[in-house]
Amino acid sequence: MAAFEFTALDESGRAQKGTQEADSARQVRQMLRDKQWTPLSVEQVAEGKAKSSQSFQFSFGGGLSASQLALITRQLATLVQAAMPIEEALKAVAEQQENRRARNVVLAIRSRVLEGYTLAKSMDAFPSQFPQMYRATVAAGEHAGYLDKVLNRLADYTEQRMQSRQKVQLALLYPMILVLAAIGIVSFLLGFVVPDVIKVFADGGQELPWITSVLISASDGFQVWWPWLLVGSVALVFLIRYLLKRPAIRLIWHERLLSLPVIGRFSRALNTSQFASTLSILTRSGVSLVDALAISSQVVSNEAMRKAVVLVARRVSEGASLHRSLQDTTLFPPLMLHMIASGEATGELDNMLERTANNQQMELENRIAMLVGLFEPLMLVVMGTIVLVIVLAILLPILNMNTLIS
């Protein structure tokens, strides 16, 4: 049995779309004709294709967002916890989905479960919707016999990652708005306000202060070159994006990024938080430490730190301790290393990793608050300085004129 998407005309001639489980497309068409509908197209729900990106994304391809995945996971965990068979739970979850793509994916997974596959193996057919970390955790939960607990942890994890990402986006959105507003205001002043005001002094033959002359030159240059400045800025953005797609250049850039005073510490905190939270849920779900490290490296967006985590996984597989391997990279905070060392010494590594993940999440939130707190007054100072320069450039000729008259 498989899931099929169909488009058909109902008795009144209106187009209807939906999903139907059946053994073949021919059976779906017959079922539609039995309802007095005219089938237009019937297609089996396609299996997802593996993506080349290695990071845990928050828009999981094919229309599944992080909120949809978290909702599906939470609903499935609740039903499984209530001792409902997995195929019935999947059907109930599919019926509750408002998004057609999400409903189709759940029904397709249910079809594979009915064919005898495990839930994790069924999700393997949709790697773009269910990342490797997600599928490995489900497989571990099925193997250990506590799938409901694992699904609840996955739902918490997905919601936490989504909230963390939203906080980062909001933290970056405000500075971007201020920067764009500053560029827009300065461009307007140089392009329209300054030329008309300065023209009065220039036509009068008055000797202008150096700051006014510089402003006139800047205004004249901006009016002549602004199309090229705009094209050059756009071209520069595309050039940077193209260069960053090259692994060697991206690695060098990410290494330099980590060495920057403020941005580097923020990037380090963000990637450490993602790594710690992913490693925590994998180990607590029964995934081996070596496999958990390999999977956790995929959520690290910084290439330098990802390369270091891959090296850590290799060293741990050779018998080295986790905290010593992480310490040798010099990329992870000392508090995290001490907590992991304590967990390894007491045999409570799972609990310590969870505490480490919570600690890194709090540190990330503090970093975000600090960056926003620093950027706002900094932008006010920059904007105030620019406006002050423009005002002085306009007022100084007026003051000189008054001096000459008196």
C-alpha positions as CSV (number, residue, x, y, z in Angstrom):
1,M,0.0,0.0,0.0
2,A,1.2,3.5,-0.8
3,A,0.0,7.1,-0.6
4,F,-1.2,8.9,-3.8
5,E,-1.8,12.5,-4.4
6,F,-4.8,13.1,-6.7
7,T,-6.6,15.9,-8.5
8,A,-10.2,15.3,-9.5
9,L,-13.4,17.1,-10.5
10,D,-16.3,16.6,-8.1
11,E,-19.9,16.3,-9.1
12,S,-20.3,20.1,-9.4
13,G,-17.2,20.4,-11.6
14,R,-14.9,21.9,-9.0
15,A,-11.3,20.7,-8.7
16,Q,-10.5,18.8,-5.6
17,K,-7.1,17.8,-4.3
18,G,-6.2,15.2,-1.7
19,T,-4.3,12.1,-0.6
20,Q,-5.5,8.5,-0.7
21,E,-3.9,5.3,0.4
22,A,-4.2,2.4,-2.1
23,D,-2.3,-0.4,-3.7
24,S,-2.0,1.3,-7.1
25,A,-2.9,4.5,-8.9
26,R,-5.5,2.5,-10.8
27,Q,-7.3,1.6,-7.6
28,V,-7.3,5.3,-6.6
29,R,-8.9,6.3,-9.9
30,Q,-11.6,3.6,-9.4
31,M,-12.2,4.9,-5.8
32,L,-12.7,8.4,-7.2
33,R,-15.1,7.2,-9.9
34,D,-17.1,5.4,-7.3
35,K,-17.6,8.8,-5.6
36,Q,-18.8,10.2,-9.0
37,W,-15.6,12.2,-9.3
38,T,-13.5,12.6,-12.5
39,P,-9.8,11.9,-11.9
40,L,-7.5,14.3,-13.6
41,S,-4.1,13.1,-12.1
42,V,-3.0,10.5,-9.7
43,E,0.6,10.4,-8.6
44,Q,2.4,8.5,-5.9
45,V,3.9,10.6,-3.1
46,A,7.6,10.9,-4.1
47,E,10.3,9.9,-1.8
48,G,12.6,12.7,-0.6
49,K,16.0,13.2,-2.1
50,A,19.1,13.5,0.0
51,K,20.4,17.0,0.2
52,S,24.0,18.0,-0.2
53,S,23.8,20.3,2.8
54,Q,25.2,18.8,5.9
55,S,23.6,21.1,8.5
56,F,20.4,20.5,10.3
57,Q,18.1,23.0,8.6
58,F,14.9,24.6,9.9
59,S,13.1,24.3,6.6
60,F,13.3,20.7,5.9
61,G,12.7,20.7,2.2
62,G,9.5,19.6,0.5
63,G,7.4,22.0,2.6
64,L,8.1,20.7,6.2
65,S,9.0,23.5,8.5
66,A,10.5,23.1,12.0
67,S,7.2,23.9,13.6
68,Q,5.4,21.3,11.4
69,L,8.0,18.7,12.3
70,A,7.8,19.5,16.0
71,L,4.0,19.3,15.9
72,I,4.1,15.9,14.0
73,T,6.6,14.6,16.4
74,R,4.7,15.7,19.5
75,Q,1.4,14.3,18.2
76,L,3.1,11.0,17.3
77,A,4.7,10.8,20.7
78,T,1.4,11.4,22.5
79,L,-0.3,8.6,20.6
80,V,2.5,6.1,20.9
81,Q,2.6,6.8,24.6
82,A,-1.1,6.0,24.8
83,A,-0.2,2.5,23.4
84,M,-1.7,3.1,20.0
85,P,-0.1,1.0,17.2
86,I,2.3,3.0,15.2
87,E,0.4,2.7,11.9
88,E,-2.8,3.9,13.5
89,A,-0.9,6.7,15.2
90,L,0.6,7.8,11.9
91,K,-2.9,7.8,10.3
92,A,-4.3,9.9,13.1
93,V,-1.4,12.3,12.9
94,A,-1.9,12.6,9.1
95,E,-5.6,13.4,9.5
96,Q,-4.7,16.3,11.9
97,Q,-2.3,18.0,9.4
98,E,-3.6,21.1,7.7
99,N,-0.6,21.3,5.4
100,R,-1.2,19.0,2.5
101,R,2.5,18.2,2.0
102,A,3.0,17.3,5.6
103,R,-0.1,15.0,5.5
104,N,1.3,13.3,2.3
105,V,4.6,12.7,3.9
106,V,3.1,11.1,7.0
107,L,0.8,8.9,4.9
108,A,3.7,7.8,2.8
109,I,5.7,6.9,5.9
110,R,2.6,4.9,7.2
111,S,2.5,3.0,3.9
112,R,6.1,1.9,4.4
113,V,5.3,0.9,8.0
114,L,2.4,-1.2,6.7
115,E,4.9,-2.9,4.3
116,G,6.9,-4.1,7.3
117,Y,9.5,-1.4,7.7
118,T,10.4,0.2,11.0
119,L,9.5,3.8,11.6
120,A,13.1,4.9,11.2
121,K,13.6,2.9,8.0
122,S,10.4,4.4,6.7
123,M,11.7,7.9,7.4
124,D,14.9,7.0,5.5
125,A,12.9,7.4,2.3
126,F,12.5,11.2,3.2
127,P,16.0,12.4,4.2
128,S,15.2,16.0,3.3
129,Q,12.2,16.1,5.6
130,F,13.8,14.0,8.4
131,P,17.5,14.7,8.9
132,Q,20.0,12.0,9.8
133,M,20.1,13.1,13.5
134,Y,16.3,12.7,13.7
135,R,16.2,9.3,12.0
136,A,19.1,8.0,14.1
137,T,17.4,9.0,17.3
138,V,14.1,7.3,16.3
139,A,16.1,4.2,15.4
140,A,17.7,4.2,18.8
141,G,14.4,4.7,20.5
142,E,12.8,1.8,18.6
143,H,15.8,-0.5,19.4
144,A,15.7,0.4,23.1
145,G,11.9,0.2,23.4
146,Y,11.1,3.7,24.5
147,L,10.1,5.4,21.3
148,D,7.6,7.7,23.0
149,K,10.2,9.3,25.2
150,V,12.6,9.7,22.3
151,L,9.9,11.4,20.2
152,N,9.1,13.8,23.1
153,R,12.8,14.7,23.3
154,L,12.9,15.2,19.5
155,A,9.9,17.5,19.7
156,D,11.6,19.5,22.5
157,Y,14.8,19.6,20.6
158,T,13.2,20.8,17.4
159,E,11.2,23.5,19.2
160,Q,14.3,24.7,21.0
161,R,16.4,24.8,17.9
162,M,13.6,26.8,16.1
163,Q,13.3,29.3,19.0
164,S,17.1,29.6,19.1
165,R,17.2,30.3,15.4
166,Q,14.4,32.8,15.6
167,K,16.3,34.7,18.4
168,V,19.4,34.9,16.3
169,Q,17.4,36.1,13.3
170,L,15.6,38.7,15.4
171,A,18.9,39.8,16.8
172,L,20.3,40.3,13.3
173,L,17.2,41.8,11.9
174,Y,17.3,44.9,14.1
175,P,20.9,45.8,13.2
176,M,20.2,45.2,9.5
177,I,17.1,47.6,9.7
178,L,19.3,50.3,11.4
179,V,22.0,49.9,8.8
180,L,19.6,50.1,5.9
181,A,17.9,53.1,7.4
182,A,21.2,54.8,7.9
183,I,22.3,54.2,4.3
184,G,18.9,55.4,3.1
185,I,19.0,58.6,5.1
186,V,22.6,59.5,4.2
187,S,21.9,58.7,0.5
188,F,18.8,61.0,0.6
189,L,20.7,63.8,2.2
190,L,23.7,63.6,-0.2
191,G,21.5,63.2,-3.3
192,F,18.7,65.7,-2.7
193,V,19.1,67.9,0.4
194,V,22.8,68.9,0.4
195,P,23.1,69.9,-3.2
196,D,20.3,72.5,-3.0
197,V,21.5,74.0,0.2
198,I,25.2,74.1,-0.7
199,K,24.4,75.6,-4.1
200,V,23.5,78.9,-2.5
201,F,27.0,79.3,-1.0
202,A,28.7,78.0,-4.1
203,D,27.0,80.5,-6.3
204,G,27.9,83.4,-4.0
205,G,31.6,82.9,-4.5
206,Q,32.2,82.5,-0.8
207,E,35.2,80.7,0.4
208,L,33.9,77.5,1.9
209,P,35.2,75.6,4.9
210,W,37.1,72.4,4.2
211,I,34.3,70.3,5.7
212,T,31.8,71.9,3.4
213,S,34.0,71.3,0.4
214,V,34.5,67.7,1.3
215,L,30.7,67.3,1.6
216,I,30.1,68.9,-1.8
217,S,32.6,66.6,-3.4
218,A,30.9,63.6,-1.7
219,S,27.5,64.8,-2.8
220,D,28.7,65.4,-6.4
221,G,30.4,62.0,-6.5
222,F,27.4,60.2,-5.1
223,Q,25.0,61.8,-7.7
224,V,27.4,60.7,-10.5
225,W,28.4,57.3,-9.3
226,W,25.4,56.0,-7.3
227,P,24.2,53.6,-10.1
228,W,27.7,52.0,-10.2
229,L,27.9,51.9,-6.4
230,L,24.6,50.0,-6.3
231,V,25.7,47.6,-9.0
232,G,29.0,47.1,-7.4
233,S,27.5,46.4,-4.0
234,V,25.1,43.8,-5.5
235,A,28.0,42.3,-7.5
236,L,30.2,42.2,-4.3
237,V,27.5,40.3,-2.4
238,F,27.1,37.7,-5.2
239,L,30.9,37.4,-5.5
240,I,31.3,36.8,-1.7
241,R,28.5,34.1,-1.8
242,Y,30.2,32.4,-4.8
243,L,33.6,32.4,-3.1
244,L,32.1,31.1,0.2
245,K,30.7,28.1,-1.7
246,R,34.3,26.9,-2.3
247,P,35.2,24.7,0.7
248,A,38.8,25.9,1.0
249,I,37.8,29.6,1.0
250,R,34.9,29.0,3.3
251,L,37.2,27.2,5.8
252,I,39.7,30.1,5.8
253,W,36.8,32.6,6.3
254,H,35.3,30.6,9.2
255,E,38.7,30.3,10.9
256,R,39.2,34.1,10.6
257,L,35.6,34.6,11.8
258,L,36.3,32.8,15.1
259,S,39.3,35.1,15.8
260,L,37.2,38.3,15.6
261,P,36.6,40.0,19.0
262,V,32.8,40.1,19.3
263,I,31.4,38.3,16.3
264,G,33.9,35.4,16.8
265,R,32.7,34.7,20.3
266,F,29.1,34.9,19.2
267,S,29.8,32.4,16.3
268,R,31.6,30.1,18.8
269,A,28.7,30.2,21.3
270,L,26.1,29.6,18.6
271,N,27.9,26.5,17.1
272,T,28.8,25.2,20.6
273,S,25.2,25.4,21.7
274,Q,24.0,23.5,18.6
275,F,26.7,20.9,19.0
276,A,26.1,20.3,22.7
277,S,22.3,20.1,22.4
278,T,22.4,17.6,19.5
279,L,25.1,15.5,21.2
280,S,23.0,15.4,24.4
281,I,19.8,14.2,22.8
282,L,21.6,11.6,20.7
283,T,23.5,10.1,23.7
284,R,20.5,10.1,25.9
285,S,18.5,8.3,23.2
286,G,21.0,5.4,23.1
287,V,23.1,6.4,20.1
288,S,26.8,5.4,20.6
289,L,29.1,8.3,21.4
290,V,31.2,7.9,18.2
291,D,28.0,7.9,16.0
292,A,26.6,10.8,18.0
293,L,29.7,12.9,17.4
294,A,29.7,12.1,13.7
295,I,26.0,13.1,13.4
296,S,26.4,16.2,15.7
297,S,29.2,17.5,13.4
298,Q,26.5,18.0,10.7
299,V,24.7,20.7,12.8
300,V,27.8,22.8,13.2
301,S,27.7,25.5,10.6
302,N,31.2,26.8,11.1
303,E,33.5,24.8,8.9
304,A,36.5,25.1,11.2
305,M,34.5,23.8,14.2
306,R,32.9,21.1,12.1
307,K,36.3,19.8,11.0
308,A,37.4,19.8,14.6
309,V,34.4,17.7,15.7
310,V,35.0,15.2,12.9
311,L,38.6,14.9,14.2
312,V,37.2,14.5,17.8
313,A,34.9,11.6,16.6
314,R,37.9,9.9,15.0
315,R,40.0,10.2,18.2
316,V,37.2,9.0,20.4
317,S,36.8,6.0,18.1
318,E,40.5,5.2,18.7
319,G,40.0,5.2,22.5
320,A,40.7,8.8,23.5
321,S,38.4,10.5,26.1
322,L,35.8,13.0,24.9
323,H,36.9,15.9,27.0
324,R,40.6,15.5,26.1
325,S,39.8,15.4,22.4
326,L,37.6,18.5,22.6
327,Q,40.2,20.3,24.7
328,D,42.9,19.7,22.1
329,T,40.9,21.6,19.5
330,T,41.0,24.8,21.6
331,L,37.6,25.8,20.2
332,F,35.3,24.9,23.0
333,P,34.7,26.8,26.3
334,P,36.5,25.5,29.5
335,L,33.3,25.2,31.5
336,M,31.9,22.8,28.9
337,L,35.1,20.7,29.0
338,H,35.1,20.5,32.8
339,M,31.5,19.4,32.9
340,I,32.2,16.7,30.3
341,A,35.3,15.6,32.1
342,S,33.2,15.3,35.3
343,G,30.6,13.3,33.5
344,E,33.1,10.9,32.1
345,A,34.8,10.4,35.5
346,T,31.5,9.7,37.3
347,G,29.8,7.7,34.6
348,E,27.1,10.3,34.1
349,L,28.1,11.6,30.7
350,D,24.5,11.7,29.5
351,N,23.3,14.0,32.3
352,M,26.4,16.2,32.1
353,L,25.9,16.6,28.3
354,E,22.3,17.7,29.0
355,R,23.5,20.2,31.6
356,T,26.2,21.4,29.2
357,A,23.6,21.9,26.5
358,N,21.4,24.0,28.8
359,N,24.4,26.0,29.9
360,Q,25.5,26.7,26.3
361,Q,22.0,27.7,25.4
362,M,21.9,30.3,28.2
363,E,25.3,31.6,27.2
364,L,24.1,32.0,23.6
365,E,21.1,34.0,24.7
366,N,23.4,36.2,26.8
367,R,25.6,36.7,23.8
368,I,22.6,37.7,21.7
369,A,21.4,40.2,24.3
370,M,24.9,41.7,24.6
371,L,25.3,42.1,20.8
372,V,21.9,43.8,20.5
373,G,22.7,46.0,23.5
374,L,26.0,47.1,22.0
375,F,24.8,47.6,18.5
376,E,22.0,50.0,19.3
377,P,24.1,52.7,21.0
378,L,26.9,52.2,18.4
379,M,24.5,52.9,15.5
380,L,23.2,55.9,17.3
381,V,26.7,57.3,17.7
382,V,27.5,56.6,14.0
383,M,24.3,58.2,12.8
384,G,24.7,61.1,15.2
385,T,28.2,61.7,13.9
386,I,27.1,61.6,10.2
387,V,24.3,64.0,10.9
388,L,26.6,66.3,12.9
389,V,29.1,66.5,10.0
390,I,26.3,67.4,7.5
391,V,24.9,70.0,9.9
392,L,28.4,71.6,10.4
393,A,29.0,71.6,6.7
394,I,25.9,73.6,6.2
395,L,26.1,75.9,9.3
396,L,29.7,76.9,9.0
397,P,29.2,78.9,5.7
398,I,26.2,80.6,7.2
399,L,28.2,81.6,10.3
400,N,31.1,82.8,8.1
401,M,28.6,84.9,6.1
402,N,27.1,86.5,9.2
403,T,30.6,87.3,10.4
404,L,31.5,89.0,7.1
405,I,28.2,91.0,7.2
406,S,28.7,92.2,10.8
